[in-house]
Amino acid sequence: MGLDAPAVEKPAGGAKQPLRRSTMAKDGQRNTYKKFLMLVVGFFILILGVTLILAWWQDVVILFKGAIGMILALGGLLTLYTLNK
């Protein structure tokens, strides 16, 4: 910038005040609280999921058997397709 440069204008909203230490501490506490809350919710969902898997174990086995059957059928179809081509 030379001597003929225009003066720097102030921002339209006015100058913002710098962050205070107390504001930063509150943000850190809020972030810690959110992480703790997400940890509790995550453990709750994990325990609920494992409980439901164990409660519905016979249905889970049927689902796995069906998935294995579909995967084997698609594998056989893909094998026959590659032999044909």
C-alpha positions in Angstrom: 0.0 0.0 0.0 1.4 3.3 -1.0 0.7 6.8 0.3 -2.1 7.2 -2.2 -4.0 4.1 -0.9 -7.6 4.8 0.4 -8.2 4.6 4.1 -9.3 1.3 5.5 -13.1 1.4 6.1 -14.6 0.1 9.3 -16.9 -3.0 9.0 -20.6 -2.2 8.5 -21.6 -3.8 11.8 -19.0 -2.1 13.8 -16.0 -3.6 15.4 -16.7 -6.9 17.2 -15.4 -7.2 20.8 -12.7 -9.8 21.3 -13.8 -13.0 22.9 -13.5 -13.0 26.7 -12.0 -15.9 28.6 -15.3 -16.6 30.3 -17.1 -17.0 26.9 -14.4 -19.4 25.7 -14.7 -21.4 29.0 -18.5 -21.7 28.5 -18.1 -22.9 25.0 -15.6 -25.5 26.2 -18.0 -26.7 28.9 -20.9 -26.8 26.4 -18.8 -28.9 24.0 -17.8 -31.2 26.8 -21.5 -31.6 27.8 -22.5 -32.4 24.2 -19.8 -35.0 24.0 -20.9 -36.6 27.3 -24.5 -36.6 26.2 -23.6 -38.2 22.8 -21.6 -40.8 24.8 -24.6 -41.7 26.9 -26.9 -41.8 23.9 -24.4 -44.0 22.0 -24.1 -46.5 24.9 -27.9 -46.6 25.2 -28.4 -47.3 21.5 -25.6 -49.9 21.6 -27.2 -51.7 24.6 -30.6 -51.5 23.1 -29.4 -53.0 19.8 -27.5 -55.9 21.4 -30.5 -56.6 23.6 -32.9 -56.7 20.6 -30.5 -59.0 18.7 -30.4 -61.4 21.6 -34.2 -61.2 22.1 -34.9 -61.8 18.4 -32.0 -64.3 17.9 -34.1 -66.8 15.9 -35.2 -64.1 13.5 -31.6 -62.9 13.1 -30.5 -66.4 12.2 -33.3 -66.6 9.6 -32.2 -63.3 8.2 -28.6 -64.4 8.0 -29.6 -67.7 6.3 -31.7 -65.7 3.8 -28.8 -63.3 3.1 -26.4 -66.2 2.6 -28.8 -67.9 0.3 -29.2 -64.7 -1.8 -25.4 -64.2 -1.9 -24.8 -67.8 -3.1 -27.6 -67.5 -5.7 -26.1 -64.3 -7.1 -22.6 -65.9 -7.0 -23.9 -68.8 -9.0 -25.6 -66.5 -11.5 -22.5 -64.5 -11.9 -20.4 -67.7 -12.5 -22.8 -68.9 -15.1 -22.8 -65.5 -16.8 -19.0 -65.4 -17.0 -19.0 -68.9 -18.4 -21.5 -68.0 -21.1 -19.6 -64.9 -22.1 
